[in-house]
Amino acid sequence: MNVLVACEFSGVVREAFSKAGHYAVSCDFEDTEIPGEHYKGDVFDVLDYGWDLIIMHPPCRYITVSGNGTYSFGKPLHYLRLEAVKWTQNLWDKATKVCNRVCMENPVGQLNTLGDFPKPQYIHPWQFGHGETKKTGLWLHNLPPLIPTDIVPGREQRIWKMPPGEDRSKERSRTYQGIANAMASQWQ
């Protein structure tokens, strides 16, 4: 199976699919952290290459609920949220036109309020072997819901409590290995 993992700099999801025997390519404007097949550039350049599965992680900075105090309606930067939703809607619409199976991952946000997206499935890392909470939406097009693989106790809010720092946004956006493995094993 040919898999595109869009807007992924880490390579975690791409490598989970590669290790499961698939041809997987990640795509981001940044270099990949884990060596492997990676296109450094715009996802729209490679979106219609005949993928069997596309998994997308669009930037969430302006569309998460955590940004409501800065980007909500009536605030001076609200236009950034609207532009981010518009860009994400365009990505979703084009991906679901060129590929029969698509997943878009993003934290709880404004996509369903301001865009035209299906209702997401919500998951947490603690359902996939990581003792942490991070409510994450999966918008699915012709894919079954992801089934939890390893429910663990000790549910900490590490991501939410993360201090400011140079790599904070990267750390907050990195996919948990257990979730990536579940995707690769369940979406064959």
C-alpha positions as CSV (number, residue, x, y, z in Angstrom):
1,M,0.0,0.0,0.0
2,N,1.2,3.5,-0.8
3,V,0.8,5.9,2.1
4,L,1.3,9.7,2.3
5,V,1.7,11.2,5.8
6,A,1.1,14.8,5.2
7,C,2.4,17.6,7.5
8,E,4.6,15.3,9.5
9,F,8.1,16.3,10.3
10,S,8.8,13.6,12.9
11,G,8.5,10.5,10.7
12,V,6.8,8.5,13.5
13,V,3.6,7.6,11.5
14,R,5.5,7.1,8.3
15,E,7.9,4.7,9.9
16,A,5.1,2.7,11.6
17,F,3.7,2.1,8.1
18,S,7.1,1.4,6.6
19,K,7.8,-1.2,9.3
20,A,4.4,-2.8,8.6
21,G,5.6,-3.4,5.0
22,H,4.1,-0.4,3.2
23,Y,5.6,2.3,1.0
24,A,5.2,5.4,3.1
25,V,6.3,9.0,2.5
26,S,6.1,11.9,4.9
27,C,5.8,15.5,3.7
28,D,6.5,18.7,5.5
29,F,8.2,22.0,5.0
30,E,10.8,20.9,7.6
31,D,13.3,18.1,7.4
32,T,12.3,14.8,8.9
33,E,13.7,13.8,12.3
34,I,13.7,10.0,11.5
35,P,15.5,9.2,8.3
36,G,13.3,7.8,5.6
37,E,11.2,8.7,2.6
38,H,10.4,12.4,3.0
39,Y,9.3,15.1,0.7
40,K,10.4,18.5,2.0
41,G,7.8,20.9,0.5
42,D,4.2,21.7,0.0
43,V,1.8,18.8,0.5
44,F,-0.3,20.0,-2.4
45,D,2.7,19.2,-4.7
46,V,2.3,15.5,-3.9
47,L,-1.3,15.0,-2.9
48,D,-2.5,13.5,-6.1
49,Y,0.3,10.9,-6.6
50,G,-2.1,7.9,-6.4
51,W,-2.0,7.2,-2.7
52,D,-3.9,4.3,-1.2
53,L,-4.1,6.1,2.2
54,I,-3.4,9.7,3.2
55,I,-3.0,10.6,6.9
56,M,-2.8,14.4,7.5
57,H,-1.6,16.4,10.5
58,P,-2.4,20.0,9.4
59,P,-1.0,22.8,11.6
60,C,-3.2,23.4,14.6
61,R,-1.8,26.6,16.0
62,Y,-4.7,28.8,15.1
63,I,-7.6,26.3,15.2
64,T,-7.3,24.6,18.6
65,V,-9.5,25.6,21.4
66,S,-6.4,26.4,23.4
67,G,-6.1,29.5,21.1
68,N,-9.6,30.8,21.8
69,G,-8.4,33.6,24.0
70,T,-6.3,34.9,21.2
71,Y,-8.0,33.9,17.9
72,S,-11.7,33.8,18.8
73,F,-14.4,35.8,17.1
74,G,-14.0,39.5,17.6
75,K,-10.3,39.4,18.5
76,P,-7.8,41.2,16.2
77,L,-6.2,37.9,15.1
78,H,-9.4,36.1,14.3
79,Y,-8.6,36.3,10.6
80,L,-5.6,33.9,11.2
81,R,-8.1,31.3,12.5
82,L,-10.4,31.7,9.6
83,E,-7.5,31.4,7.1
84,A,-6.2,28.3,8.9
85,V,-9.7,26.6,8.7
86,K,-10.0,27.6,5.1
87,W,-6.6,26.1,4.3
88,T,-7.4,22.9,6.2
89,Q,-10.8,22.6,4.5
90,N,-9.0,22.9,1.1
91,L,-6.6,20.2,2.1
92,W,-9.4,17.9,3.3
93,D,-11.5,18.5,0.2
94,K,-8.6,17.8,-2.2
95,A,-7.4,14.8,-0.3
96,T,-10.8,13.1,-0.2
97,K,-11.2,13.7,-3.9
98,V,-7.9,12.1,-4.9
99,C,-7.8,9.3,-2.3
100,N,-10.4,6.9,-1.2
101,R,-9.1,6.6,2.4
102,V,-8.1,9.7,4.4
103,C,-7.5,10.5,8.0
104,M,-7.0,14.0,9.4
105,E,-5.6,14.3,12.9
106,N,-5.9,17.5,15.0
107,P,-6.5,18.4,18.6
108,V,-9.9,19.6,19.8
109,G,-10.5,22.9,17.9
110,Q,-12.7,24.9,15.7
111,L,-12.8,22.8,12.5
112,N,-16.3,21.5,13.0
113,T,-17.5,24.9,14.1
114,L,-16.1,26.9,11.3
115,G,-15.6,24.3,8.5
116,D,-17.5,21.6,6.7
117,F,-16.0,18.4,8.2
118,P,-17.4,15.1,9.3
119,K,-17.8,14.5,13.0
120,P,-14.4,13.3,14.3
121,Q,-13.5,10.2,16.4
122,Y,-11.7,11.4,19.6
123,I,-8.9,9.3,21.1
124,H,-6.3,9.7,23.9
125,P,-2.7,8.4,24.1
126,W,-3.7,6.4,27.2
127,Q,-5.8,4.2,25.0
128,F,-2.6,3.2,23.0
129,G,0.0,2.5,25.7
130,H,1.0,6.0,26.9
131,G,-0.1,7.2,30.3
132,E,-1.1,10.6,29.1
133,T,-4.2,12.6,28.2
134,K,-4.4,14.6,25.0
135,K,-7.8,14.6,23.4
136,T,-7.2,14.2,19.7
137,G,-9.7,14.2,16.8
138,L,-9.5,11.8,13.9
139,W,-11.6,12.9,10.9
140,L,-12.1,9.8,8.9
141,H,-13.0,9.3,5.2
142,N,-13.8,5.6,4.4
143,L,-11.7,4.4,7.3
144,P,-13.0,2.5,10.4
145,P,-12.6,4.2,13.8
146,L,-9.2,3.4,15.5
147,I,-9.7,0.8,18.2
148,P,-7.7,1.2,21.4
149,T,-4.9,-1.3,21.7
150,D,-3.4,-0.8,25.2
151,I,-5.4,1.1,27.8
152,V,-3.1,2.2,30.6
153,P,-3.5,3.9,34.0
154,G,-1.6,7.0,35.2
155,R,-3.2,9.6,32.9
156,E,-1.1,12.7,33.1
157,Q,-1.5,16.0,31.2
158,R,2.1,16.2,30.1
159,I,1.4,18.1,26.9
160,W,-0.8,20.6,28.5
161,K,1.7,21.3,31.3
162,M,4.7,21.6,28.9
163,P,6.7,24.8,29.7
164,P,7.5,27.3,27.0
165,G,10.5,26.6,24.9
166,E,12.1,26.4,21.5
167,D,10.8,23.0,20.6
168,R,7.4,23.2,22.4
169,S,5.3,23.2,19.3
170,K,7.2,20.2,17.8
171,E,6.8,18.2,21.0
172,R,3.1,19.0,21.3
173,S,2.5,18.0,17.7
174,R,4.5,14.7,17.7
175,T,2.3,11.6,17.2
176,Y,2.6,9.0,20.0
177,Q,4.1,5.8,18.8
178,G,1.2,3.6,20.1
179,I,-1.2,5.6,18.0
180,A,1.0,5.4,14.9
181,N,1.3,1.6,15.4
182,A,-2.4,1.3,15.7
183,M,-3.0,3.2,12.5
184,A,-0.4,1.0,10.7
185,S,-1.9,-2.3,12.0
186,Q,-5.6,-1.4,11.7
187,W,-5.7,0.6,8.4
188,Q,-4.1,-2.0,6.1
